[in-house]
Amino acid sequence: MRVFIAFDGLCESFDILHGQTVYDVKQMIKDYFHIQLSNDKQGRRYLELIYAGGALRDEWVLADVGITLCSTIKCILKEEDKPAMYVFNAVTREQVPIMGSVYLLTAAVSKLKTLISLKCGFPVSVYCLRTLPGKEMYNCNALSDYKLDLGVTLRMDVWDGWKEFLSACIIGHTHNVQRYLSREEAVLRYQQKVALYMAAYFGHLELAEWLQKQGIRADEAIGVHPYREWCCETDHPDIAKCAIHAAAEAGQLLILKAFVARNVLCLLCQNPLGQTPLRICIRHSRKDCVLYLIMKMWSVVSYPKISLPMRIYIKVKKWLFVVQKHISTAKNLKWAAEFKTRVGDTVVVDGFTEPKMTSRGLHGLHQDQWKKVMGKSINLPFLNDQAFGSKVLGPQYITVRDRKGEKLKLPPVKQKSTYPAIKSNKVAWKSKDDDILKNVWNAQVPLPPIPNTCNNRPRHLTAPRAAFLLTSSLESFSKHCGRTPRENAIHCLCLASEFKEKPWLQQLDVARTLAKKTISNL
């Protein structure tokens, strides 16, 4: 079969033998045009064949996808960069690719955590990074200190008992967020800040509104976990980021409007680099957010006898907020240090205390605490002959003791087989004492009739035998293919639908051919 290959402005003819795959055609094109292909840790350079708008896979035979004589196939040379490393998220169980060159491996761990936060939406104080062998990585060290290679996979672990809470924050489920909040007042306050930050990043408006009603401000820094309050001054710089900055980075316009409508101080709230939300949106090319913030920044606040530009109004508002805070502090001296670390609180010191960021869930954490309290693990006893103080008197009788210690005799246990045997279109129970139950079963739940003839099976096969063989075939197909027949049909239809330039009936023929090839390959 002769086909034409269009590549780089040229159109050359190639003779394809019957049974040759797309991979064989790519090798012919590579040798004919002297193309240099590569596949290493930094990236790969490869060929892609396109026919009728869909990309051809290497294992396909050209005739299987409806390519006929004298068809024209488009060939493209593609280049793609591979991620410098992968980060396994212990909460979502996903691998996050981190793009970059080999020079990323010489950067600090703190820079890598900033990139991960932009990808995942987690504040930097919520998680820590570890190598696959389990070595923890600290912010002040460089990645080269851990002898990492390109394409390495790191693990991102969160605080113990926080997996369920962070999962609820990702999907924006307000009731689950309330359910998994800590009972410690200081940790509770910190969790609410984290939830508002993640709600701003993922765009969960309902969760953000509820947290603001609880007194959490969008221009308030996330900070660190109360267990690490003692080292907050030397921790990661991004702990000073606020929820308004996360909304600006993610381009969540509705969240920005909700934050500004409740507190205009968010307009001039600066991140650790001194950037306002407007500058952050410009940097990340969030056009809609930029237009909204410009309109708000250059607006005027009018009162009955005076009108103030927004910048002046924000400065006055900030001054009033500071005064109110000082007045509240003077009235209640405990207000300023209400959520600060105090004597007797838990303190986590890197390298000295037991790690508390291992991504254990609430179930595992409570189970470990219960074992520590009891001193040993608790296992339920086996159901043997001496369980509950009972003795087996015979194969059919058993005795137990009541509250007064007297033995009680239970009625005999009738050993019957109650499973049905299929006979034609009725159910016959093997026990002779269950005639009444058999009649009721046949009257209320009749089985569908089994046809005696089938065009697709030999005549010597009975109906139960044919049904058994059909069931066995479907089970073996699912076992070897990894998909059910229905899922495989949907998969083949999805592949065929990529050929958008073909009519629907031709796409259906391609899907049939691919499904048959799947069975023949098995």
Backbone torsions as a table, in degrees:
resi	resn	phi	psi	omega
1	MET	NA	129.5	-179.6
2	ARG	-101.1	129.4	176.3
3	VAL	-128.0	164.4	179.6
4	PHE	-112.5	134.8	-179.3
5	ILE	-111.7	120.4	177.7
6	ALA	-98.7	116.3	-177.1
7	PHE	-143.0	124.8	172.9
8	ASP	53.4	46.2	178.2
9	GLY	80.9	-1.5	178.8
10	LEU	-110.6	156.6	177.6
11	CYS	-135.9	108.2	-176.6
12	GLU	-117.3	150.2	-179.9
13	SER	-93.9	143.6	178.3
14	PHE	-134.4	138.4	176.7
15	ASP	-94.3	116.8	-176.4
16	ILE	-104.5	127.0	177.3
17	LEU	-78.3	159.6	179.7
18	HIS	-68.2	128.2	179.0
19	GLY	95.4	-6.2	178.0
20	GLN	-71.7	140.1	-177.9
21	THR	-91.9	174.2	178.2
22	VAL	-63.8	-34.5	179.0
23	TYR	-62.5	-39.5	178.0
24	ASP	-64.5	-37.5	178.4
25	VAL	-66.5	-38.5	178.3
26	LYS	-63.4	-38.0	177.9
27	GLN	-65.8	-36.7	176.3
28	MET	-64.8	-42.3	179.0
29	ILE	-65.9	-40.7	179.4
30	LYS	-60.9	-44.3	-179.4
31	ASP	-71.6	-33.2	-177.1
32	TYR	-72.8	-44.2	-177.5
33	PHE	-94.8	0.4	178.9
34	HIS	55.9	56.9	-178.4
35	ILE	-94.9	135.5	177.6
36	GLN	-93.6	116.3	177.6
37	LEU	-107.0	153.7	-178.5
38	SER	-147.7	155.8	177.2
39	ASN	-156.9	93.4	-178.6
40	ASP	-129.0	-166.7	-175.8
41	LYS	-70.4	-28.2	-176.8
42	GLN	-84.5	-26.3	179.8
43	GLY	173.0	-174.4	178.8
44	ARG	-144.8	154.6	179.7
45	ARG	-127.0	117.9	-170.7
46	TYR	-144.3	165.6	178.3
47	LEU	-100.0	148.0	176.5
48	GLU	-135.0	128.4	178.3
49	LEU	-100.2	133.1	-177.2
50	ILE	-123.8	129.6	177.9
51	TYR	-137.4	128.6	179.7
52	ALA	56.2	33.2	177.2
53	GLY	85.9	-2.4	-178.5
54	GLY	-118.3	145.7	178.9
55	ALA	-80.5	137.0	-178.8
56	LEU	-90.7	136.5	178.4
57	ARG	-86.6	154.5	-173.7
58	ASP	-64.1	-33.4	-174.8
59	GLU	-84.6	-3.2	-178.2
60	TRP	-79.4	147.5	169.5
61	VAL	-91.1	139.3	-173.9
62	LEU	-58.9	-37.6	-178.8
63	ALA	-68.8	-24.1	-177.2
64	ASP	-70.0	-26.0	-177.0
65	VAL	-102.7	18.0	172.4
66	GLY	82.0	19.8	177.8
67	ILE	-81.0	121.7	-175.0
68	THR	-105.3	-177.6	-178.5
69	LEU	-63.5	137.7	177.2
70	CYS	64.8	25.0	174.3
71	SER	-76.7	156.6	179.5
72	THR	-109.4	125.9	-179.8
73	ILE	-115.2	133.8	-179.8
74	LYS	-91.3	133.5	180.0
75	CYS	-115.8	131.7	-178.0
76	ILE	-126.6	137.8	174.5
77	LEU	-96.2	117.3	-175.9
78	LYS	-113.9	148.6	175.4
79	GLU	-129.1	133.7	177.8
80	GLU	-141.3	143.5	178.8
81	ASP	-90.6	135.9	176.7
82	LYS	-84.7	150.9	177.7
83	PRO	-60.1	144.9	177.7
84	ALA	-67.8	-31.3	178.4
85	MET	-161.8	167.9	176.4
86	TYR	-121.8	146.8	178.6
87	VAL	-122.2	120.3	179.0
88	PHE	-85.7	117.4	179.7
89	ASN	-84.7	114.7	-176.5
90	ALA	-70.7	-17.2	-179.1
91	VAL	-84.8	-51.6	-177.8
92	THR	-90.3	-9.2	-179.2
93	ARG	60.8	37.5	179.7
94	GLU	-122.0	155.3	175.3
95	GLN	-99.0	123.3	-178.2
96	VAL	-99.8	118.3	178.4
97	PRO	-77.5	136.0	177.2
98	ILE	-112.7	110.6	-178.1
99	MET	-79.8	151.2	179.1
100	GLY	158.4	170.8	179.4
101	SER	-94.1	-172.6	-179.6
102	VAL	-67.0	-20.8	-179.6
103	TYR	-70.9	-16.4	176.9
104	LEU	-64.1	-28.0	-178.8
105	LEU	-71.1	-12.7	177.0
106	THR	-94.8	-3.9	-178.4
107	ALA	-78.8	173.6	179.7
108	ALA	-82.0	159.0	178.0
109	VAL	-64.4	-32.9	179.7
110	SER	-62.6	-36.6	177.9
111	LYS	-67.2	-39.8	177.9
112	LEU	-63.0	-39.8	179.0
113	LYS	-65.5	-32.8	175.8
114	THR	-64.5	-43.7	178.2
115	LEU	-63.8	-38.4	179.9
116	ILE	-66.9	-39.2	178.7
117	SER	-63.2	-37.4	177.3
118	LEU	-67.3	-28.7	179.8
119	LYS	-82.6	-42.9	-171.3
120	CYS	-97.6	-26.1	-176.4
121	GLY	85.3	11.4	178.0
122	PHE	-93.1	136.4	171.9
123	PRO	-61.9	150.7	-175.0
124	VAL	-68.3	-22.7	-178.3
125	SER	-83.9	0.4	-177.8
126	VAL	-90.8	-25.7	-171.5
127	TYR	-132.7	168.2	172.5
128	CYS	-134.2	162.0	-179.1
129	LEU	-107.9	142.0	176.9
130	ARG	-137.3	150.6	170.3
131	THR	-76.2	166.1	-179.3
132	LEU	-60.9	-35.0	174.3
133	PRO	-67.8	-11.1	176.7
134	GLY	105.3	11.9	-179.8
135	LYS	-83.7	124.6	-177.3
136	GLU	-76.2	143.6	-178.1
137	MET	-110.5	128.5	-175.3
138	TYR	-102.9	152.6	-172.5
139	ASN	-60.7	-35.3	-174.0
140	CYS	-77.0	-14.2	-177.5
141	ASN	-89.2	160.7	174.6
142	ALA	-92.6	155.5	179.0
143	LEU	-64.8	-29.5	179.1
144	SER	-66.9	-20.9	178.1
145	ASP	-66.3	-21.3	-178.4
146	TYR	-99.3	6.1	175.1
147	LYS	55.7	55.5	-179.7
148	LEU	-91.9	148.9	176.6
149	ASP	-111.4	166.1	176.3
150	LEU	-63.7	137.9	-179.8
151	GLY	83.8	8.1	-178.9
152	VAL	-70.9	154.9	178.4
153	THR	-111.7	125.3	176.8
154	LEU	-106.2	163.6	-179.0
155	ARG	-116.0	134.5	178.8
156	MET	-108.1	110.8	-178.3
157	ASP	-106.3	144.8	-179.4
158	VAL	-112.4	177.7	-180.0
159	TRP	-62.2	145.1	179.0
160	ASP	-62.7	133.6	-179.8
161	GLY	83.5	7.9	-177.0
162	TRP	-106.3	-3.8	-174.8
163	LYS	-62.4	-46.1	-179.8
164	GLU	-65.6	-38.8	179.5
165	PHE	-65.0	-45.9	-179.2
166	LEU	-68.9	-34.1	175.8
167	SER	-63.1	-39.2	177.2
168	ALA	-67.1	-34.7	178.0
169	CYS	-68.1	-35.3	-179.0
170	ILE	-65.0	-42.7	-178.6
171	ILE	-88.1	-8.7	177.2
172	GLY	75.2	29.9	-180.0
173	HIS	-85.2	104.6	-173.0
174	THR	-64.4	-41.6	-177.4
175	HIS	-66.3	-38.5	177.8
176	ASN	-69.8	-34.5	175.2
177	VAL	-61.9	-44.1	176.9
178	GLN	-63.3	-36.1	-176.8
179	ARG	-67.1	-38.0	-173.6
180	TYR	-97.5	11.9	175.5
181	LEU	-69.9	147.4	-177.5
182	SER	-73.0	157.8	176.6
183	ARG	-89.4	-15.6	174.6
184	GLU	-74.3	131.4	-172.2
185	GLU	-64.0	-42.0	-179.0
186	ALA	-67.2	-43.6	179.0
187	VAL	-67.7	-35.7	178.1
188	LEU	-60.0	-45.2	179.9
189	ARG	-62.3	-42.2	-179.9
190	TYR	-66.7	-40.2	178.1
191	GLN	-62.8	-37.5	178.1
192	GLN	-64.5	-38.1	176.0
193	LYS	-64.4	-42.7	178.6
194	VAL	-62.8	-42.2	-180.0
195	ALA	-63.9	-39.1	177.9
196	LEU	-67.2	-38.9	177.7
197	TYR	-60.9	-47.0	-178.2
198	MET	-72.2	-33.2	175.5
199	ALA	-64.5	-36.3	177.4
200	ALA	-68.2	-38.0	-178.1
201	TYR	-71.1	-43.7	-176.5
202	PHE	-89.3	-6.9	175.3
203	GLY	80.4	33.6	179.1
204	HIS	-91.3	97.4	-173.1
205	LEU	-69.9	-41.5	-178.3
206	GLU	-62.7	-44.7	178.8
207	LEU	-64.6	-39.5	179.1
208	ALA	-65.0	-39.5	179.2
209	GLU	-66.0	-40.8	180.0
210	TRP	-65.5	-40.6	-179.9
211	LEU	-67.6	-35.7	177.4
212	GLN	-67.8	-32.5	176.0
213	LYS	-68.1	-23.4	177.6
214	GLN	-81.0	0.4	177.7
215	GLY	98.2	7.7	178.7
216	ILE	-84.9	128.8	-176.3
217	ARG	-98.0	142.8	179.8
218	ALA	-74.2	-18.8	178.0
219	ASP	-100.2	17.6	179.0
220	GLU	-98.2	133.1	-177.3
221	ALA	-64.1	146.9	179.3
222	ILE	-65.1	-45.7	-179.3
223	GLY	76.7	-160.8	-178.0
224	VAL	-119.0	168.1	175.6
225	HIS	-62.7	142.6	179.6
226	PRO	-55.2	-25.7	177.9
227	TYR	-69.4	-19.0	179.9
228	ARG	-116.5	25.3	-179.5
229	GLU	-64.3	-27.3	-176.1
230	TRP	-68.9	-22.5	-176.9
231	CYS	-117.2	24.9	-175.9
232	CYS	-66.0	-27.7	-177.8
233	GLU	-71.5	-25.3	-178.8
234	THR	-110.0	10.8	-179.0
235	ASP	-81.2	-168.2	-177.8
236	HIS	-61.7	138.3	179.5
237	PRO	-61.1	-28.1	-175.7
238	ASP	-73.1	-0.7	175.0
239	ILE	-69.8	-12.4	177.5
240	ALA	-87.8	0.0	178.1
241	LYS	-72.7	154.3	-177.5
242	CYS	-118.7	173.4	-179.9
243	ALA	-66.3	-31.8	-179.9
244	ILE	-65.5	-31.8	178.1
245	HIS	-70.9	-37.9	177.2
246	ALA	-64.4	-39.6	178.3
247	ALA	-66.0	-37.3	179.2
248	ALA	-69.1	-40.1	179.5
249	GLU	-66.1	-38.5	-179.1
250	ALA	-84.6	-10.0	179.8
251	GLY	71.7	34.5	179.9
252	GLN	-86.4	94.7	-173.8
253	LEU	-67.2	-43.1	-178.4
254	LEU	-64.2	-38.0	177.9
255	ILE	-66.6	-41.1	177.6
256	LEU	-59.9	-43.4	179.4
257	LYS	-64.0	-39.9	179.1
258	ALA	-65.7	-41.0	-180.0
259	PHE	-66.3	-45.2	-177.8
260	VAL	-69.0	-36.4	179.3
261	ALA	-64.8	-31.2	179.5
262	ARG	-86.7	-32.5	-176.0
263	ASN	-150.9	107.6	-178.3
264	VAL	-73.1	-12.2	176.6
265	LEU	-63.2	-16.3	179.3
266	CYS	-65.6	-23.5	-176.7
267	LEU	-64.3	-33.6	-178.2
268	LEU	-110.6	17.2	178.4
269	CYS	-74.6	126.9	-174.2
270	GLN	-103.1	144.5	175.6
271	ASN	-85.8	179.8	-179.0
272	PRO	-57.5	-22.8	178.0
273	LEU	-90.7	4.3	179.6
274	GLY	79.2	20.9	-178.4
275	GLN	-99.0	134.9	175.3
276	THR	-82.0	166.1	177.3
277	PRO	-55.7	-34.8	178.6
278	LEU	-63.7	-45.1	-179.9
279	ARG	-67.8	-34.0	177.8
280	ILE	-65.2	-42.6	179.1
281	CYS	-65.1	-36.9	177.3
282	ILE	-65.5	-40.2	-178.8
283	ARG	-65.4	-36.5	-178.3
284	HIS	-97.2	10.1	175.1
285	SER	58.8	49.1	175.8
286	ARG	-98.5	88.5	-169.7
287	LYS	-63.3	-48.6	-178.0
288	ASP	-61.7	-41.1	179.1
289	CYS	-66.8	-36.9	179.2
290	VAL	-63.4	-44.4	179.9
291	LEU	-62.7	-40.9	-179.8
292	TYR	-66.7	-45.3	-177.8
293	LEU	-67.5	-35.5	176.6
294	ILE	-64.2	-42.5	178.9
295	MET	-62.2	-39.3	179.8
296	LYS	-73.0	-38.2	-176.9
297	MET	-69.4	-31.9	-177.9
298	TRP	-103.2	22.3	175.2
299	SER	-89.5	175.2	-177.3
300	VAL	-126.5	136.2	177.3
301	VAL	-99.1	119.2	-173.6
302	SER	-104.8	137.8	173.0
303	TYR	-122.0	171.2	-176.8
304	PRO	-56.2	-35.5	-176.0
305	LYS	-120.7	3.3	-177.1
306	ILE	-156.4	151.5	175.5
307	SER	-129.3	133.1	-176.6
308	LEU	-121.1	137.7	170.8
309	PRO	-62.2	156.1	-175.0
310	MET	-61.6	-37.4	-179.9
311	ARG	-64.5	-42.8	178.4
312	ILE	-66.7	-40.6	-179.9
313	TYR	-63.1	-39.2	179.3
314	ILE	-65.9	-40.4	178.8
315	LYS	-63.7	-41.1	177.4
316	VAL	-64.9	-42.1	179.9
317	LYS	-63.6	-41.4	179.3
318	LYS	-65.5	-39.5	178.4
319	TRP	-63.6	-41.1	177.9
320	LEU	-65.4	-36.9	178.7
321	PHE	-64.4	-41.6	178.2
322	VAL	-64.0	-40.5	179.2
323	VAL	-64.5	-43.8	178.5
324	GLN	-62.2	-36.6	179.3
325	LYS	-66.9	-40.6	178.8
326	HIS	-66.8	-38.9	178.8
327	ILE	-64.8	-42.8	178.8
328	SER	-64.9	-35.5	178.8
329	THR	-67.0	-38.7	179.7
330	ALA	-67.1	-34.4	-179.8
331	LYS	-77.0	-36.8	-177.7
332	ASN	-132.3	101.1	-174.8
333	LEU	-67.5	-19.7	-179.9
334	LYS	-79.5	-11.1	-173.9
335	TRP	-65.4	-40.2	-175.1
336	ALA	-68.9	-34.9	-177.3
337	ALA	-108.7	27.9	-174.6
338	GLU	-66.8	-38.3	-176.1
339	PHE	-114.8	26.1	177.6
340	LYS	-94.5	162.3	179.9
341	THR	-68.6	135.9	-179.6
342	ARG	-124.2	172.6	-180.0
343	VAL	-63.7	131.9	-178.8
344	GLY	97.8	-11.2	179.0
345	ASP	-76.6	159.3	178.9
346	THR	-72.1	136.1	179.5
347	VAL	-126.4	132.7	179.0
348	VAL	-108.4	122.6	179.3
349	VAL	-118.1	126.4	-177.1
350	ASP	-60.6	127.5	175.2
351	GLY	84.4	-6.9	-176.5
352	PHE	-118.8	-46.8	-179.6
353	THR	-88.7	165.8	178.4
354	GLU	-65.7	131.2	-178.3
355	PRO	-59.4	133.6	178.4
356	LYS	-114.9	14.2	176.9
357	MET	-123.5	74.9	-179.6
358	THR	-121.3	9.9	176.0
359	SER	63.9	26.5	175.0
360	ARG	-74.8	140.8	179.1
361	GLY	-79.3	176.8	-178.7
362	LEU	-64.1	-38.1	-179.0
363	HIS	-63.2	-49.2	179.6
364	GLY	-65.5	-35.5	180.0
365	LEU	-67.5	-44.8	179.4
366	HIS	-67.7	-33.9	178.5
367	GLN	-66.2	-39.7	177.4
368	ASP	-66.3	-39.9	178.2
369	GLN	-65.4	-37.6	179.8
370	TRP	-67.4	-37.8	177.4
371	LYS	-65.1	-37.7	178.6
372	LYS	-65.8	-37.9	-179.6
373	VAL	-68.4	-44.3	-177.0
374	MET	-80.4	-18.8	178.8
375	GLY	85.0	-12.4	178.6
376	LYS	-159.7	162.2	178.9
377	SER	-74.6	147.2	-177.7
378	ILE	-105.7	122.5	177.7
379	ASN	-119.7	137.8	178.6
380	LEU	-72.3	144.4	-179.9
381	PRO	-69.7	153.6	176.9
382	PHE	-74.2	151.9	178.2
383	LEU	-84.1	79.3	179.3
384	ASN	-103.2	-165.4	-175.4
385	ASP	-69.7	-26.2	-176.7
386	GLN	-98.4	10.1	-177.5
387	ALA	-65.8	138.8	177.4
388	PHE	60.5	23.0	177.0
389	GLY	71.9	24.0	-177.7
390	SER	-102.1	158.6	178.8
391	LYS	-130.2	139.7	179.1
392	VAL	-85.1	120.1	-179.2
393	LEU	-89.3	-23.3	-178.2
394	GLY	-171.9	-177.6	-178.9
395	PRO	-70.7	-14.3	-175.4
396	GLN	-123.7	-5.1	-176.3
397	TYR	-124.5	145.7	178.7
398	ILE	-143.3	144.1	-179.9
399	THR	-120.9	146.1	174.9
400	VAL	-129.5	167.3	179.1
401	ARG	-103.8	138.0	176.8
402	ASP	-87.0	-171.4	-176.9
403	ARG	-63.0	-31.5	-178.7
404	LYS	-84.9	-1.2	178.6
405	GLY	90.7	-0.7	-179.8
406	GLU	-82.3	147.7	-179.5
407	LYS	-79.9	136.0	176.9
408	LEU	-114.7	136.2	-178.6
409	LYS	-98.2	122.0	179.6
410	LEU	-87.0	155.2	178.3
411	PRO	-64.3	155.7	-178.8
412	PRO	-64.6	148.1	178.0
413	VAL	-95.3	115.7	-179.7
414	LYS	-80.3	124.7	180.0
415	GLN	-91.2	102.5	-179.0
416	LYS	-124.0	156.9	170.8
417	SER	-105.5	116.1	-174.4
418	THR	-107.6	15.7	179.0
419	TYR	-85.9	145.4	-175.3
420	PRO	-85.5	152.8	171.5
421	ALA	-112.4	130.8	-174.2
422	ILE	-79.7	124.5	174.0
423	LYS	-131.9	110.6	-177.6
424	SER	54.3	-122.5	-179.2
425	ASN	-109.7	23.2	179.0
426	LYS	-125.2	164.8	179.0
427	VAL	-111.6	120.6	178.5
428	ALA	-109.6	121.0	-179.3
429	TRP	-85.6	137.2	-173.4
430	LYS	-73.2	-23.1	179.2
431	SER	-75.4	136.1	-178.3
432	LYS	-76.9	-18.8	-177.0
433	ASP	-87.5	3.0	-173.3
434	ASP	-113.8	37.7	179.8
435	ASP	-66.9	-37.6	-179.5
436	ILE	-64.8	-44.1	179.6
437	LEU	-63.7	-35.6	179.1
438	LYS	-64.2	-43.2	-179.1
439	ASN	-65.3	-41.5	178.7
440	VAL	-64.0	-42.2	-179.6
441	TRP	-62.2	-44.2	-178.7
442	ASN	-67.9	-29.6	-177.2
443	ALA	-78.2	-40.1	-172.4
444	GLN	-91.3	-39.2	-175.8
445	VAL	-122.8	74.8	179.0
446	PRO	-74.0	140.2	177.5
447	LEU	-78.8	150.0	179.1
448	PRO	-68.0	147.0	-179.2
449	PRO	-66.5	143.8	179.1
450	ILE	-98.4	121.1	-177.7
451	PRO	-66.2	146.8	-178.1
452	ASN	-85.8	-18.8	-177.3
453	THR	-122.9	149.4	176.6
454	CYS	-150.3	129.0	-175.9
455	ASN	-70.5	-20.4	-172.9
456	ASN	-98.9	7.1	-179.8
457	ARG	-132.0	156.8	178.5
458	PRO	-64.5	158.1	-175.9
459	ARG	-71.1	-25.5	-175.6
460	HIS	-78.3	-7.0	179.3
461	LEU	-84.9	128.4	174.8
462	THR	-78.6	170.2	-178.1
463	ALA	-63.5	-47.9	177.9
464	PRO	-61.8	-37.3	-179.8
465	ARG	-66.5	-40.5	179.4
466	ALA	-66.4	-40.9	178.3
467	ALA	-63.5	-38.3	179.3
468	PHE	-65.1	-43.4	-179.9
469	LEU	-66.0	-38.0	178.9
470	LEU	-64.3	-44.4	179.2
471	THR	-63.5	-42.2	179.0
472	SER	-63.2	-40.0	179.6
473	SER	-64.4	-43.3	179.7
474	LEU	-64.7	-40.0	179.2
475	GLU	-66.2	-41.1	179.1
476	SER	-66.9	-36.2	177.4
477	PHE	-63.1	-47.0	179.5
478	SER	-63.5	-35.4	-178.2
479	LYS	-67.7	-43.3	-175.3
480	HIS	-86.0	-30.9	-177.2
481	CYS	-87.9	-27.7	-176.8
482	GLY	85.9	-1.0	178.0
483	ARG	-134.8	150.9	173.4
484	THR	-73.2	161.9	178.1
485	PRO	-55.9	-37.9	178.8
486	ARG	-66.4	-44.9	178.8
487	GLU	-63.7	-35.9	177.9
488	ASN	-66.8	-38.2	177.6
489	ALA	-64.7	-42.2	178.0
490	ILE	-63.9	-40.0	179.2
491	HIS	-62.3	-43.5	179.3
492	CYS	-66.7	-37.5	177.1
493	LEU	-65.6	-37.7	177.9
494	CYS	-65.0	-41.3	177.6
495	LEU	-63.7	-42.9	-178.6
496	ALA	-68.9	-28.7	-179.3
497	SER	-70.3	-10.9	176.7
498	GLU	-69.9	-23.1	176.7
499	PHE	-81.2	77.7	-170.5
500	LYS	-70.3	-23.7	-178.2
501	GLU	-80.5	-7.3	178.5
502	LYS	-91.0	149.8	173.3
503	PRO	-63.7	164.0	-174.3
504	TRP	-66.2	-37.4	-179.8
505	LEU	-65.4	-36.9	176.6
506	GLN	-68.8	-36.8	174.3
507	GLN	-61.5	-38.4	178.1
508	LEU	-64.6	-38.8	176.7
509	ASP	-64.3	-40.0	178.0
510	VAL	-63.8	-41.0	178.9
511	ALA	-63.5	-40.3	177.2
512	ARG	-61.4	-44.9	-178.8
513	THR	-63.1	-42.7	179.3
514	LEU	-64.7	-37.9	178.3
515	ALA	-65.6	-41.0	177.5
516	LYS	-64.4	-39.4	178.8
517	LYS	-64.3	-35.4	177.9
518	THR	-61.7	-42.6	-179.8
519	ILE	-69.5	-41.4	-179.0
520	SER	-67.7	-33.6	177.4
521	ASN	-66.7	-35.1	177.4
522	LEU	-67.2	NA	NA
